[in-house]
Amino acid sequence: MKHLITFFLLTLVGISAQAQETGSVTNGKAVYDYWCIYCHGESALGPLPGTASLQVKYNGAIPALLEERTDLAAEYIRVVVRTGLYGMPITRQVEVSNSELEDIIAYLTRNNNR
């Protein structure tokens, strides 16, 4: 019986972890467009600051537009969003909730090679 309970609990933890990693791509696009696109997008005048910075950093080896990337890891996105990086500010949970962050992650990793 003890093994059955342990198996059940581990199964629940696995399902819960999988659910946390699976966000809504559609909502992720909407949240990305609300919070991120103003730095990580392009305008008629050229790349915006976040995109321009990534163009310099990667020198064309990797797409500067985050939406075109196929190599972004979920944990990397979480860390950068919550702690900031270089010129990117920290994004607090009162601005982008954990659920919304998971949706952004789902959106940005939708084209990853699996």
VMD Tcl script that draws the C-alpha trace (Angstrom):
set ca {
  {0.00 0.00 0.00}
  {2.86 2.34 0.84}
  {4.32 1.86 -2.66}
  {0.94 2.56 -4.24}
  {0.61 5.84 -2.32}
  {4.17 6.81 -3.27}
  {3.47 6.02 -6.93}
  {0.25 8.05 -6.80}
  {1.99 11.05 -5.25}
  {4.86 10.92 -7.75}
  {2.35 10.72 -10.58}
  {0.54 13.78 -9.27}
  {3.80 15.69 -8.94}
  {4.72 14.75 -12.52}
  {1.33 15.83 -13.84}
  {1.51 19.07 -11.87}
  {5.02 19.85 -13.16}
  {3.93 19.12 -16.73}
  {0.89 21.38 -16.33}
  {3.09 24.18 -15.01}
  {5.36 23.92 -18.04}
  {2.46 23.97 -20.46}
  {1.11 27.44 -20.98}
  {-1.27 28.91 -23.49}
  {0.47 29.96 -26.69}
  {-2.45 32.23 -27.60}
  {-2.45 34.03 -24.26}
  {1.35 34.05 -24.32}
  {1.29 36.02 -27.57}
  {-1.16 38.52 -26.05}
  {0.94 38.96 -22.88}
  {4.15 39.19 -24.95}
  {2.57 41.86 -27.15}
  {1.47 43.81 -24.05}
  {4.73 43.66 -22.06}
  {7.63 42.62 -24.28}
  {7.14 43.71 -27.88}
  {8.04 47.35 -27.18}
  {11.67 46.33 -26.61}
  {11.82 42.92 -28.30}
  {10.19 43.82 -31.59}
  {10.81 45.87 -34.69}
  {9.34 49.12 -35.92}
  {9.23 50.81 -39.30}
  {12.47 52.53 -38.27}
  {14.25 49.28 -37.42}
  {14.82 47.08 -34.40}
  {13.71 48.20 -30.96}
  {16.24 48.33 -28.07}
  {16.05 44.69 -26.92}
  {16.20 43.39 -30.47}
  {19.03 45.77 -31.39}
  {20.99 44.64 -28.35}
  {20.57 40.99 -29.33}
  {21.63 41.78 -32.91}
  {24.91 43.13 -31.56}
  {25.31 40.26 -29.09}
  {24.68 37.45 -31.61}
  {26.04 39.20 -34.73}
  {23.54 37.36 -36.92}
  {24.40 33.88 -35.64}
  {21.02 33.62 -33.88}
  {17.85 35.57 -34.71}
  {17.65 38.76 -32.66}
  {13.84 38.66 -32.59}
  {12.84 36.42 -29.68}
  {9.74 35.33 -31.56}
  {11.92 33.79 -34.28}
  {14.15 31.80 -31.93}
  {13.98 28.01 -31.80}
  {16.46 27.45 -28.99}
  {15.05 29.28 -25.96}
  {14.84 27.20 -22.79}
  {11.92 27.69 -20.42}
  {14.13 28.07 -17.34}
  {16.34 30.64 -19.08}
  {13.28 32.75 -19.95}
  {12.02 32.50 -16.33}
  {15.37 33.63 -14.90}
  {15.85 36.52 -17.34}
  {12.30 37.80 -16.88}
  {12.39 37.61 -13.07}
  {15.97 38.79 -12.48}
  {16.67 40.96 -15.53}
  {19.75 40.84 -17.73}
  {21.99 43.70 -18.83}
  {19.54 46.46 -19.83}
  {16.40 44.37 -19.33}
  {14.67 45.25 -16.08}
  {13.34 42.81 -13.52}
  {9.71 41.89 -14.20}
  {7.80 41.38 -10.97}
  {4.87 39.02 -10.41}
  {2.54 42.00 -9.97}
  {3.34 42.94 -13.57}
  {3.49 39.50 -15.16}
  {2.03 36.71 -13.03}
  {3.65 33.28 -12.93}
  {0.78 31.96 -15.03}
  {1.29 34.69 -17.62}
  {5.03 34.00 -17.60}
  {4.31 30.34 -18.36}
  {2.13 31.51 -21.25}
  {4.95 33.71 -22.57}
  {7.29 30.73 -22.29}
  {4.81 28.57 -24.22}
  {4.67 31.24 -26.92}
  {8.44 31.76 -27.18}
  {9.24 28.04 -27.18}
  {6.44 27.01 -29.58}
  {8.89 26.53 -32.46}
  {11.69 24.89 -30.49}
  {13.29 21.81 -31.96}
  {12.10 18.94 -29.84}
}
mol new
graphics top color blue
foreach p $ca { graphics top sphere $p radius 0.5 }
foreach p [lrange $ca 0 end-1] q [lrange $ca 1 end] { graphics top cylinder $p $q radius 0.2 }
display resetview
